[in-house]
């Protein structure tokens, strides 16, 4: 992996049960930036937690509180990787799993301070997660809103399925949350390599806006879950347009959204 100019000023703090840290720390040694375990003294721990909470309060946009603010990732097991750049808390990712019974990680949140989005903070947090669980996980499920700025980043991880669609967290079927299920990528550095995802012919895809009634259609019919994948996304003055691809076995009866 190539180093970048900002790596020397970039540190990731890991907050997790100690046993979990012991399991993943050796996987992180080959990263060009440092990952360190949470502070031992209570005061330093609380200071980091407070700064992370302040970051969430600035950027969090759903009705319900996040898992980070609820329990700080210490149950489940849960892991928080918190990004610090030049002594400023600039982003975090929270995931749970994998376990003996489930070789999957669920990424609940990925947040980045908008003032630092030119430093590939999200890519580095996701890449750190891939390295940390590389010998344990076979699948990734990412929870995200349909209007998330990170959707393009997630597409770089490879083909996906929309595992579920729900409006509980957002309070509305407009711009709901979806779960993208992705096979664990072969290249752990895929997010930093600059490779583009496959572009499909648009006439073979379902074209849906981020706030379309189509999402309620998917959310209310669970037999559709896992049979559609997100393959491309563009933005315009009205928001985001998502391009979805259905499996050959899925019969939509001609349903599509009018844009």
C-alpha positions in Angstrom: 0.0 0.0 0.0 1.3 3.4 -0.9 1.7 6.0 1.8 0.1 9.4 1.4 1.3 12.8 2.6 -1.3 12.8 5.4 -0.6 9.4 6.8 2.0 10.7 9.3 -0.7 13.0 10.8 -3.4 10.3 10.8 -4.1 8.0 13.7 -7.0 5.6 14.3 -8.1 4.8 17.8 -9.8 1.4 18.4 -12.5 1.2 21.0 -13.6 -2.4 21.6 -13.6 -5.2 24.3 -9.9 -6.0 25.0 -10.3 -9.6 23.9 -11.5 -8.4 20.5 -8.6 -6.0 20.2 -6.1 -8.8 20.9 -7.7 -10.8 18.0 -7.5 -8.0 15.4 -4.4 -5.9 16.3 -1.9 -8.1 14.4 -4.0 -7.7 11.2 -3.6 -3.9 11.4 0.2 -3.8 11.6 0.7 -3.6 7.8 -1.4 -0.4 7.5 0.6 2.8 6.7 -1.1 4.6 9.6 -1.2 3.7 13.2 -4.1 2.0 15.0 -3.9 2.2 18.8 -6.1 0.9 21.5 -8.3 3.1 23.7 -6.6 5.1 26.5 -6.1 3.2 29.7 -6.9 6.1 32.0 -10.6 7.0 32.5 -10.1 10.8 31.9 -8.5 10.4 28.5 -11.1 7.8 27.5 -14.0 10.1 28.4 -12.4 13.0 26.5 -12.1 10.9 23.4 -15.7 9.7 23.8 -16.9 13.3 24.3 -15.2 14.5 21.1 -16.7 11.6 19.2 -20.1 12.4 20.5 -19.7 16.0 19.4 -18.8 14.9 16.0 -21.9 12.7 15.7 -24.1 15.5 16.9 -22.8 17.7 14.0 -23.2 15.2 11.2 -25.8 12.6 12.4 -29.1 12.9 10.5 -31.4 10.2 11.6 -34.2 10.3 14.2 -32.9 7.6 16.5 -29.6 7.9 18.4 -26.7 5.9 16.9 -25.2 2.8 18.5 -22.1 4.8 19.2 -23.9 7.3 21.4 -26.0 4.5 23.0 -23.2 2.1 24.2 -19.9 3.2 22.6 -19.5 -0.1 20.9 -18.6 -2.1 24.0 -21.3 -4.8 23.6 -22.1 -7.3 21.0 -19.0 -7.4 20.3 -18.8 -4.0 18.8 -15.8 -2.0 17.5 -15.4 1.7 16.9 -12.5 3.0 14.9 -12.1 6.7 15.4 -10.0 8.8 13.1 -7.8 11.6 14.4 -6.0 14.0 12.1 -3.7 16.5 13.6 -5.3 16.0 17.0 -8.8 16.6 15.6 -11.5 13.9 15.7 -12.6 13.8 12.0 -14.5 10.5 11.5 -15.5 7.1 12.8 -16.8 3.8 11.8 -18.8 1.4 14.0 -19.2 -2.3 13.2 -20.3 -5.5 15.0 -19.2 -9.1 14.4 -17.9 -11.4 13.1 -18.5 -14.3 15.5 -18.0 -18.0 15.7 -21.6 -18.4 14.5 -21.7 -15.7 11.8 -18.8 -14.8 9.5 -20.2 -11.4 8.8 -19.6 -7.8 9.9 -22.4 -5.3 10.1 -21.2 -1.7 9.6 -23.7 0.5 11.4 -22.2 3.9 11.0 -19.6 5.7 8.9 -19.3 9.4 9.6 -16.7 12.0 8.4 -16.4 15.7 9.3 -17.3 17.5 6.1 -14.3 19.8 6.6 -11.9 16.9 6.2 -13.4 15.0 3.3 -10.5 15.6 1.0 -8.2 13.3 3.0 -9.9 10.0 2.2 -10.9 9.5 5.8 -13.8 7.3 4.9 -11.6 5.1 2.7 -9.0 4.8 5.4 -11.6 3.8 8.0 -13.2 1.2 5.8 -9.8 -0.1 4.7 -8.7 -0.4 8.4 -11.9 -2.4 9.0 -11.1 -4.7 6.1 -7.6 -5.3 7.5 -8.8 -5.8 11.1 -11.2 -8.7 10.3 -9.6 -10.1 7.2 -9.2 -13.6 8.7 -12.6 -13.7 10.3 -15.3 -12.3 8.0 -16.6 -13.5 4.7 -19.4 -11.0 4.1 -20.0 -7.3 4.9 -23.4 -5.7 5.4 -23.3 -1.9 5.3 -26.2 0.1 6.7 -26.7 3.3 4.7 -29.3 5.9 3.6 -30.3 6.0 0.0 -28.9 9.6 -0.2 -25.6 8.9 1.5 -22.5 10.5 0.0 -20.6 7.3 0.7 -22.6 5.1 -1.7 -20.0 5.6 -4.4 -17.3 4.4 -2.0 -19.3 1.3 -1.1 -19.7 0.4 -4.8 -15.9 0.0 -5.0 -16.0 -2.9 -2.6 -17.7 -5.0 -5.4 -21.1 -6.5 -6.3 -23.8 -6.2 -3.7 -27.3 -7.1 -2.8 -29.9 -4.9 -1.0 -30.4 -7.2 2.0 -33.1 -5.1 3.5 -34.9 -1.7 3.4 -36.4 0.1 6.4 -37.7 3.4 7.5 -37.6 2.9 11.3 -34.5 4.9 11.8 -35.3 7.7 9.4 -39.0 8.0 10.2 -39.9 8.1 6.5 -39.8 6.0 3.4 -38.3 9.0 1.7 -34.5 8.5 1.8 -34.8 5.3 3.9 -32.0 3.0 5.1 -30.9 0.0 3.1 -28.5 -2.8 3.9 -25.9 -3.6 1.3 -24.6 -7.1 1.5 -21.1 -7.5 -0.1 -18.7 -10.4 -0.4 -15.4 -9.8 1.4 -13.2 -8.2 -1.3 -10.1 -10.0 -2.4 -8.0 -6.8 -2.4 -7.9 -5.1 1.0 -6.7 -1.9 -0.6 -9.5 -1.6 -3.2 -10.8 1.6 -1.6 -7.4 3.3 -1.9 -6.5 2.1 -5.4 -8.7 4.5 -7.3 -10.3 1.7 -9.4 -13.8 2.4 -10.7 -16.7 0.1 -10.4 -18.3 -1.5 -13.4 -20.6 0.8 -15.4 -23.7 -0.9 -16.8 -25.8 0.1 -19.7 -28.5 2.3 -18.2 -31.3 0.8 -20.3 -30.8 -2.6 -18.4 -31.2 -1.0 -15.0 -34.0 0.2 -12.7 -33.5 4.0 -12.3 -34.8 5.2 -8.9 -34.4 8.5 -7.0 -33.2 8.4 -3.4 -36.6 9.5 -2.1 -38.8 7.5 -4.4 -41.9 5.5 -3.4 -40.0 2.5 -4.9 -38.1 2.1 -1.6 -41.4 1.5 0.3 -42.3 -1.0 -2.4 -39.1 -2.9 -1.6 -39.3 -2.4 2.2 -42.9 -3.8 2.4 -42.2 -6.8 0.2 -39.5 -8.9 1.9 -39.5 -11.4 -0.9 -37.7 -8.8 -2.9 -34.9 -8.5 -0.4 -31.6 -9.9 -1.6 -32.7 -9.9 -5.2 -31.6 -6.4 -6.2 -28.2 -4.8 -6.3 -26.9 -1.2 -6.4 -24.6 -0.8 -9.4 -24.3 2.9 -10.1 -25.2 6.3 -8.7 -25.3 9.9 -10.0 -26.2 13.2 -8.4 -28.1 16.2 -9.8 -29.8 19.3 -8.5 -32.6 17.3 -7.0 -30.5 14.7 -5.1 -29.2 11.3 -6.0 -30.3 8.8 -8.6 -29.6 5.1 -7.9 -29.3 2.5 -10.6 -30.3 -1.0 -9.5 -30.0 -4.3 -11.2 -32.4 -7.1 -10.6 -31.7 -10.9 -10.8 -33.0 -12.9 -13.7 -35.3 -14.8 -11.4 -37.1 -11.6 -10.2 -40.3 -10.7 -11.9 -41.2 -7.0 -11.3 -44.3 -7.0 -13.4 -43.0 -3.9 -15.2 -42.7 -1.8 -12.1 -40.4 1.1 -12.4 -40.3 4.6 -11.1 -41.2 7.7 -13.1 -38.5 10.3 -12.7 
